[in-house]
Amino acid sequence: MRLPVLLAAKISVVFLIVMTTFVFAILSLFVEMVMRPDLPAHLITREAHDRYVVVVLLLMLLAMALMVGFVVYVTAPLRRMSESMDRIAAGDLEHRVRFRGRDEGARMGRSFNAMADRVRAMLVGQKELMASVSHELRSPLARMKVGLELLREGKGGPQRIADLESEVDAIDALVGELLLASRFDLQAVPLQPAELVVEELAREAWERVAAEATRLGATLEIRVDGEAARVVADRSLAVRTLGNLLENSVRHAGPGRITLSAERRGPRVEIRVADEGPGVAPADLGRLFEPFFRADRSRSPRTGTGGLGLMIVQRAVAAHGGTARASLADPHGLIVTLDLPAPRSSRLSR
C-alpha cells in the first residue's frame, strides 16, 4: 500500500522552513532590539518593547500569509477534483481533470480520469448493446407476427408452429445471454471451482452443437493429454464457454475439422479452438468479442445474425482470472485461445 509521502513531505518541509525562519527572526530581533547595550536603560523597556512587538506581529502576518498561500496551493487539486465531479455528475462525461507533477494530487487526477473513462465506456457500451438488442429482437418478432397471422388464416400447419417455436427459442437464448452478461458486469456470477477433465468438458460442449455440426459437415478433433488434461473451473461456465466457441466455429467455418487442443503454461492451461474456415480480416480480430459484431466481409453468408457468444466466453474466462484472444490460422481459419487455472497439485514451473 503506497503512503501519501510526497504531499506530506511538502507540507512538513514548508512548515519546518516557515517555523524555523520565524523563530530565528524572533530571536535575532530580541537580541538586536531588546538586548542592545548601547541603549539607555530607561529606553530599553519602552522603545525596544514597542518595536519588537510591531516586528513580531509583521512576521506573524507574513508567516500566516505564506501558510495560507501554501494551503491554497496544496488543496488546488482537491478543488479541481470537486469541480470535475460536479461537471461529470451534471452529465459532462467528456470532462477530465487537468493535473501536473507526480504527487498524490496528480495520481488522484489520473485515477479520476481513468474512472471517468471507464464510466463513459460502460455507458456507451450499454447504449450500443441496447440498440443492438433492439435490432436483433425486431427480426424474430416480426417473423413471429407474420407466422401468427398465417396461423389465424389457417395456413402453415405444423411446420409453421415449429418455426415459431424456433424463433421463441432464439429469443429465449438471447435473453439468457443478456442476463448472464449483466450478472458478469455486476460480479454476481457465483463460481464453484472444481478439478475437471478437459476432454469431458469438450465432449459435453460438442453435444450441444452436434446436430448443427452434422448438418454442416463439421467434425471435432480433441488433442488433450498430459499436464493439460485437467483444469480448475466452474463446470457449468466451462461447458458453456467451450460450447460457445465450438458453436461459433461450426456456424462460421462450415464443413471441415474443428480442433480443440490444450497446453500447460505454468499455473494455467491454454485451450485453443481452431477451425478451417475463411477466418476474419486482421482488422476485425480485436472486435470479435464485442456483442453482435459481424465480420461479414470474410465470414460465410450462411452464418445468420451475430450474438453474445464470444462476449460471454471472454467474461467467463475473466471470471476465472484468465483472458480470451483470437488469432488467424495458417493458411486460413480462426483460432480462439483461452486459459483456465491448472490444478495446484501438478503445477509446473517454467
N, C-alpha and C positions, 0 to 999 in steps of 0.2 A: 504493500500500500504506500503510495507516494505522499509524503507530507508536504504541506504548502510552505516550503522553506524559503523560496525566493521572495515572496511577498513579506513574510515575517522578517526576513533579513533586511529588506529595505526599511521597514518601519523601525526595526531595532537600531540600525545604523544611523538613520536620520535622528531618532530620538536621542541616541547617545551623543551625537555631534552637537545637537542643539543644547542639551543639558550641560555638556562639558564646557561649551563656549560660554553659556550663561553663567555657570559657577565661576569659571576663570575670570570673566569680566567683572563679576561682583567682587571677587577677592582683590583683583587689581585695583578697582576703583576704591575699595575700602583702604587699601594700603596707600594709594596716591592721594586720596581726598581727606581721609579721616586721620590717618597716622602721620601726616606731614609734620616734620619737626620745625619747619620754618614759619608756621602759623602761630600767632599769639594764642595763648591758652584760652582766652575768653572767646576767640573766634572758632576754635576747633569744634566746639559743641554745636553752635548755631549755624554758621555758614557751611561747614563741611557736611553737617547732617542734612541740610536742605538740598544741597547739590547732589549728595549721594542718593537721597530718596528720589529726586527727579530722574536721575540717570537710570536708577534701578527700574523705575516704572517704565521708562522708554525701552529698556532692554526686555522687560517682561512683555510689553506690547509687540515688540519685534519678534520675540520667540513665539508668541501666540500666533502672529500672522504667518510665520514660517510653518508652524504645525498645521494651521488651518489650510494653508495652501497645499501642503503635502497630503493631508487627508482628502482634499478635493481631487488631487491627482490620483491617489490610490483608489478612491471609490468611483472614479470615472468609468471603468469597465462595468461596474455594477449598474450605474445609471444607464449606460448604453444597452446593457442586457435587459434592463427593465423596459426601456423604450421599445426594444426589438420584440420582447414578449407581448407587449401591448399591440404592436402592429400585426404580429402573426395571429394573435387572438382575434383581431379585427378582420382577419381573412387575407392579409397580405402575405401569402406563402412564398413570394419571391424575395422577401426582405431577408438580409443576412447581416450579422454583426461585423463591424469593422474592428480589427484588433492589430496590435503591433507587439513585438517582443516575444519572449518565451516564458514569461512568468505565469502565475496561476490565472491572472485575468485573460491572458492570451489563450491558455489551454481551455479555460471555460468558454471563451468565444468560439474556439474550434469545435468543442463538444456541442455547443448550442447549434452551430451551423450544420454539423453532421446530423443532429437530431431533427432540425428543420428540413434538411434534405430527405431524410427518411420518412418523415411525416408527409411531405409533399408527394414522394414517390408512392407511398401507401394509398393516399387519397386518389392520385391519378390512376393507380393500378385498379383501385376499386371501381372508379368510374368506367374505365375501359372494360373491366370484367363484366360489370352490369350491362354495358352496351352490347358486349359480345353475347352474353347470356340471352338478352332480349332478342337479338338477331337469331341465335341458334334455336330458341324456342318457337319463334314465329313460324318457321317452315313446317315442323311436325304438327303444330297446332292447326295450321292451315290445311294440311293433308288430312288430319283427323276430322276437321269440319266438313271437308268435301266427302270423306268416307261416310260420315253420319248422314249427310243429305242423301247420298246414294242409297243407304240402307233404308231411310224413310220412304224412298221411292220404290223399294223392293228390288233394288239392283245390287249386285255384288256377291251376296251369299257368303259361304264360309271363308272364302279367300279374302274378301273384304274385311271380315271380322279379324282374321289372322293379321292382316296388315295394320289394323287399328291396334291390336294388342302389341305388335312390334313397335309402333310409334309410342305407345304408353310406356313400354319397357325402356325405350331410348330416353324418354323424358325422365323416368324414374332414376335411371342410371346417372343422368346429368345432374339431377338434384342431389343425389347421393354424393357425387364428386364435389359439388359445391359445398355441401355441408362438411365433408371431410376437409376440404381446403380451408374453410373458416375455422374449423377446430384446430388445424395446424397453426393458423395465424394466432389464435388465442392460446396456443400451447396447452390445449385441453384434450390431447390425444394420449390416453394412458398407455404406457408401454409395459408389456410383460415379457421381458427378455428371457430367452431360454436357448440352450445349445441345440442347433438344428442342423440337419443334413442338407447340404445344398442341392444334391441330386433329387432328393424327395421333394423339396420346395419347387424345383424346376418342373418336375413331372406333374405335381399338383396344379401348378400355374398353367402348364400346357393343356391340361384337361379342359380349362375354361375356353380355350380358343381352338381346340382340336377340330371341331366341326367346320369352322370357317377355314382353318388351315387345309383340311381335306378338300374342301370345295375349290380353294385357290391353288392347290398343288404345292403347299409349303410343308417342309419336314423339319424336325428338330434333331440336332446332334448335341449331346451333352459331353463335355470334356472336363471332368472334375475328379481329382484324386489327391491323395497325399494330404499335406498340411492345409490345403484349400477346401477340403471336403466338408468342413463344418464352420458355421458362423454362430454368433450370439445375437439374436434379434427377436422382435415380436413376431410370432408366426403369422398372424393374420396380415400384418403390414408387409412382411417379407413376401408372402404369396401374392398379395395384391400388387406389390411393386414389380415382381418378375412377370406377373400376368399382364400388367400394362405394357411392359417392354416387349413381351412376345406378341401381344395383340398389335402393337404399333408395327412390328416387323412383318407380321402376317398381312396386315392391311395394305402396307405401303410397298413392300418388296415384291409381292406376288409370288409366282412359282419359284421354287428354289429352296436351298438349305439355309436354315437358321441355326447358328452355332452359339451355344451357351457354354462359356468356359470360366474358370476361376483360377486365381493365382494368389499365393500368400505374399503379403507385403508387410513384414514386421508384425505389428499387432492388429493388422487389418487384412481382410480378404477382398481382393478386387474381382468383381463379377462382370463379365463382358457378354453382351448380346450383339452378335454381328449378323447382318443379312447380306444377301447378294442382289439387292435391288439397285435402283438407279442412284440412290443416295440423295444428297441435297447440295445446293450451291454452297460453297465455302462461307459466303457471307451470311447464310442462314443458320449455321451451326450454333451460334450463340443465342438464337431465338427459339430453338426447338422446345425449350421448357416453358415458354410463355403460353398462357391459356389461349386456346383456339387459334394458334398460329398455323398457317397453311403454307407449306413450301411448294406452291403449285407449279413453280417453274420447272421443278425437276422430279416431283413426285408423280406417281401414277394417277391418271384421271379417275381411276376406279375407287379411290380411297374414301370418297364421301366427305363429310364435314370433319373439321378438327374437333378437339376436345380438351379435357383437362388431364388426360392420362399421364403425360410426361411431367406435367407440373406436380402431380401427386407423387410421382416417382422421386422427383427432386426433394420435395418436402419430407417424404417418408425417410429417405436416406439421411437428410439433415437432422431429423429427429434422433437418429442413431449416431450422430456425430460425424457423418461422412459427407461425401459430395457425389454428384452425378454430372457427367460430362459426355459430350458427343464428339465423334471424330469420323473422318472418312476412311473407308477401307480401300485397299489396293487390289485390283484395279477399279472396283466400284463397290458400292454398298455403304451401309452406315453401321457404325459401332457405338453403342452406348455403354459406358463404363461406370459402375458404382462400387462403393466399398462399404463393407459392414464389419463390425468387430469380430475378431477371431477368438476362440476360447483361450482363456488365460493359461490353462494347463499346458498348452502346446505352443506358447508364444515363442517366436524365434527372434533373435537379434541379428540385424543386418546393417 
